[in-house]
Amino acid sequence: MADPLPNDRLFVSHPIFDVQAALAIFFGAAIAAGGGLGGGGVFVPIYILIQGLQPKFAAALSQATIFGGSVVNLLMNLRKSHHGVPL
């Protein structure tokens, strides 16, 4: 049988945990993007320990977060050109 999805609403049950997780994810994503890493090793523990999600849901949400970060990095780097090659 499938695991039930968490049905807690954001910023209602424990808003301090949501704010803590958002800040930790923001700084973790900045460090991961600066280092060229995906950040899954940072995001999954944050979602499990701070948000209290099951590992199955934390891994899926981590992949969605990594995808969002990679899209932002792609959009930021599209305007850059290679050395000596005009756009």
C-alpha positions as CSV (number, residue, x, y, z in Angstrom):
1,M,0.0,0.0,0.0
2,A,1.2,3.5,-0.8
3,D,2.4,5.8,1.9
4,P,0.0,8.7,2.6
5,L,1.1,12.1,1.4
6,P,1.6,14.7,4.1
7,N,-1.5,16.9,4.2
8,D,-0.1,19.7,6.4
9,R,-0.6,23.2,5.1
10,L,2.4,25.4,4.8
11,F,2.9,28.1,7.4
12,V,0.0,26.9,9.5
13,S,1.0,24.0,11.8
14,H,4.5,25.1,12.7
15,P,5.5,28.2,10.8
16,I,8.9,28.5,12.5
17,F,9.9,25.1,11.0
18,D,8.9,26.3,7.5
19,V,10.9,29.5,7.9
20,Q,13.9,27.6,9.2
21,A,13.7,25.1,6.3
22,A,13.3,27.9,3.7
23,L,16.4,29.7,5.0
24,A,18.5,26.5,5.2
25,I,17.4,25.5,1.7
26,F,18.3,29.0,0.4
27,F,21.8,29.0,1.9
28,G,22.3,25.3,1.0
29,A,21.3,26.0,-2.6
30,A,23.6,29.0,-2.8
31,I,26.6,26.9,-1.6
32,A,25.7,24.0,-3.9
33,A,25.3,26.3,-6.9
34,G,28.6,28.0,-6.1
35,G,30.4,24.7,-5.8
36,G,28.8,23.2,-8.9
37,L,27.0,20.5,-6.9
38,G,23.4,19.4,-7.1
39,G,22.7,19.8,-3.3
40,G,20.8,16.6,-2.7
41,G,23.1,15.7,0.2
42,V,22.1,19.0,1.8
43,F,18.4,19.2,0.9
44,V,17.3,15.7,2.0
45,P,18.5,16.0,5.6
46,I,16.9,19.5,5.8
47,Y,13.6,18.2,4.7
48,I,13.8,15.2,7.0
49,L,15.1,16.9,10.1
50,I,13.5,20.3,10.0
51,Q,10.3,19.6,8.0
52,G,9.8,16.1,9.4
53,L,9.1,14.6,6.0
54,Q,9.5,10.9,5.4
55,P,12.7,10.0,3.4
56,K,10.6,9.0,0.4
57,F,9.0,12.4,0.1
58,A,12.2,14.3,1.1
59,A,14.1,12.7,-1.7
60,A,11.4,13.6,-4.3
61,L,11.2,17.2,-3.0
62,S,14.9,17.4,-3.1
63,Q,15.0,16.4,-6.8
64,A,12.4,19.1,-7.5
65,T,14.5,21.7,-5.7
66,I,17.6,20.6,-7.6
67,F,15.7,20.9,-10.9
68,G,14.5,24.4,-10.1
69,G,18.1,25.4,-9.2
70,S,19.5,24.0,-12.4
71,V,16.9,25.9,-14.5
72,V,17.8,29.1,-12.7
73,N,21.6,28.4,-13.3
74,L,20.9,27.7,-17.0
75,L,19.0,30.9,-17.4
76,M,21.7,32.9,-15.7
77,N,24.5,31.3,-17.8
78,L,22.8,31.5,-21.2
79,R,23.8,35.1,-21.8
80,K,27.5,34.3,-21.2
81,S,29.7,33.6,-24.1
82,H,32.8,31.4,-24.4
83,H,36.2,33.2,-24.3
84,G,36.7,35.0,-27.7
85,V,33.4,33.7,-29.2
86,P,30.8,36.5,-29.7
87,L,27.2,35.8,-28.9
